[in-house]
Amino acid sequence: MYIGNLNYRVKEEDLGQFLSAYGTVSSVKIIRDRETGKSKGYGFVEMDDQSAAKILDELNGTEFAGRQLVLKHAVIKSNNPNRP
């Protein structure tokens, strides 16, 4: 699942703990700038499908750490032209 509009100070542990109230979190990855290491304000979370659907319905647009979250289903992109 994609989570956007994150506060730049949010850490992966904080986000994982927040989302764990809605189900088991498998992984949390906040995307960071390669050169500075600073958060880019978005990330990805892996959860079971049922928990993810619940979070998408309940948390999209809600406030976390002073910002309104944007949640969407993540789209897996492939660099391989032979792979759909």
C-alpha positions in Angstrom: 0.0 0.0 0.0 1.2 3.5 -0.8 1.1 6.1 1.9 1.7 9.7 0.9 1.8 13.2 2.4 3.8 11.9 5.4 5.4 14.4 7.8 9.1 14.5 6.9 10.0 13.6 10.5 8.0 10.4 10.7 10.1 7.3 11.1 9.3 3.8 9.9 8.8 2.6 13.5 6.3 5.4 14.2 4.2 4.6 11.1 4.4 0.9 11.7 3.2 1.3 15.3 0.3 3.6 14.2 -0.9 1.1 11.6 -0.5 -1.9 13.8 -3.7 -1.0 15.5 -5.5 -2.0 12.3 -3.7 -5.3 11.6 -0.3 -7.0 11.4 2.2 -4.9 9.6 4.7 -7.0 7.6 7.0 -4.1 6.5 7.2 -0.3 6.3 9.5 1.5 4.0 9.7 5.3 3.9 11.4 6.5 0.7 14.4 8.7 1.3 16.6 11.0 -0.9 19.7 9.1 -1.9 22.0 12.0 -1.4 20.6 13.6 1.8 18.9 10.7 3.4 15.9 12.9 4.2 12.3 11.5 3.8 10.5 12.3 0.5 7.2 12.3 2.4 5.9 9.0 1.1 6.4 5.3 1.6 5.0 1.8 1.3 3.5 -0.6 3.8 2.9 -4.3 3.5 -0.1 -5.9 5.4 -2.5 -8.7 4.8 -5.2 -7.8 2.2 -8.1 -7.5 4.7 -6.2 -5.1 7.0 -5.0 -3.0 4.1 -8.6 -2.7 2.8 -9.7 -1.6 6.2 -6.9 1.0 6.5 -7.7 2.4 3.0 -11.3 2.9 3.9 -10.7 4.3 7.4 -7.5 6.3 7.3 -7.4 7.9 3.9 -7.6 11.6 4.5 -7.1 11.3 8.3 -4.4 13.3 10.2 -1.2 11.7 11.3 1.7 13.7 12.7 0.1 16.9 11.6 -0.6 15.9 7.9 -3.5 14.4 6.1 -2.6 10.9 4.9 -3.1 9.8 1.3 -3.5 6.1 1.0 -3.7 4.1 -2.2 -3.2 0.5 -3.5 0.5 0.3 -4.5 1.2 -0.4 -8.2 4.2 -2.6 -8.9 6.2 -1.3 -11.8 8.4 -3.5 -13.8 11.4 -2.5 -15.9 11.1 -5.7 -17.9 9.1 -5.1 -21.1 8.2 -8.9 -21.2 6.6 -8.8 -17.8 3.0 -7.5 -17.4 
